[in-house]
Amino acid sequence: MSNLARQYQQQTKEQVHVSPKQAPKRKKLEFTLGEKLLFSMVIVIMSMFALQIVTTQAAIYGVNKDIQQVESSIEKTTKVNSELQIQVSELSTYERILEKAKAAGLKLEEQNVKVVE
């Protein structure tokens, strides 16, 4: 019987030691006026940087568009110049010049011709 009494006493002691724990109360985070101002200033500065980045990207896009237009214009002008160069070489052939000179009433006198290299 003594064993039963000891077991009962141990159980009661264990029950006494185990007490329900209360959940710790959480404190609400309250920010001071200075912290609120600091946070708002950080947000304003970050939004200004974001706006600056967007503005810069828009300007870069505009400049790239202008560059492409100028390059297109240069290509067209180069093409026209090469066509005109071909036309000049066709019109400056010796036979054509001789024909135009005869039509204008000029004569070919080989004594007056000088060869220049």
Secondary structure, DSSP 8 states (H G I E B T S, - for coil): -HHHHHHHHHHHHHHHH---------------HHHHHHHHHHHHHHHHHHHHHHHHHHHHHHHHHHHHHHHHHHHHHHHHHHHHHHHHHHHT-HHHHHHHHHHTT----GGG-----
